[in-house]
Amino acid sequence: MLVLGRKEEQTIQIGNDIRVTILRIKGNSVSVGIEAPEQVLILRDELAPTARAWEAETDLGSQPQAMALAICK
């Protein structure tokens, strides 16, 4: 695992298409902005098992945004 320290408004580039920006740090909470292509599914870790189950049961796996919306409801 690569560990990087960042301050507010600083960014990490992943490959050519993904940028992670630290938007705000308040106490023990960090707000993170992620810019990625539409086909990249981005979920909080605790939602990943639900996402895998949905992907196995539906055809939404090919539509990351639709799957993310369905899982988060």
C-alpha positions in Angstrom: 0.0 0.0 0.0 1.3 3.4 -0.9 0.7 6.0 1.8 0.7 9.7 0.9 0.2 12.8 3.0 -1.9 15.6 1.5 -3.2 18.9 2.8 -6.5 20.6 1.8 -6.7 21.4 -1.9 -3.9 19.0 -2.8 -4.4 16.3 -5.4 -3.2 12.8 -6.1 -3.1 11.6 -9.7 -3.8 7.9 -10.4 -2.9 6.8 -13.9 -4.0 9.3 -16.6 -7.7 9.4 -15.8 -8.2 9.5 -12.0 -7.6 12.5 -9.7 -8.2 12.4 -5.9 -8.4 15.9 -4.2 -8.5 16.5 -0.5 -11.3 19.1 -0.3 -11.7 19.7 3.5 -10.2 18.4 6.7 -12.4 19.1 9.8 -11.5 17.3 13.0 -11.4 13.5 12.3 -13.3 13.9 9.0 -11.8 14.3 5.5 -13.9 15.3 2.4 -12.4 13.8 -0.7 -13.3 14.6 -4.3 -12.7 12.0 -7.0 -12.6 12.7 -10.7 -12.7 9.5 -12.8 -14.2 8.3 -16.1 -17.9 7.4 -16.0 -17.2 3.6 -16.4 -15.2 3.6 -13.1 -17.4 2.6 -10.2 -16.5 4.5 -7.0 -18.0 3.3 -3.7 -17.4 3.6 0.0 -15.7 0.3 1.1 -18.7 -0.8 3.2 -20.9 -0.8 0.1 -18.6 -3.0 -2.0 -20.2 -6.4 -0.9 -23.6 -5.0 -1.8 -22.2 -3.9 -5.2 -20.8 -7.3 -5.9 -24.1 -8.9 -5.1 -26.0 -6.5 -7.3 -23.6 -7.1 -10.1 -24.0 -10.8 -9.9 -27.9 -10.6 -9.9 -28.4 -7.8 -12.5 -27.0 -6.5 -15.7 -26.1 -3.1 -14.0 -22.5 -4.2 -13.6 -21.9 -2.7 -17.1 -23.5 0.6 -15.9 -21.5 1.7 -12.9 -23.5 4.9 -12.3 -26.8 3.1 -12.4 -25.5 0.4 -10.1 -24.1 3.0 -7.6 -27.4 4.8 -7.5 -29.3 1.6 -6.9 -27.0 0.5 -4.1 -27.0 3.8 -2.3 -30.8 4.1 -2.1 
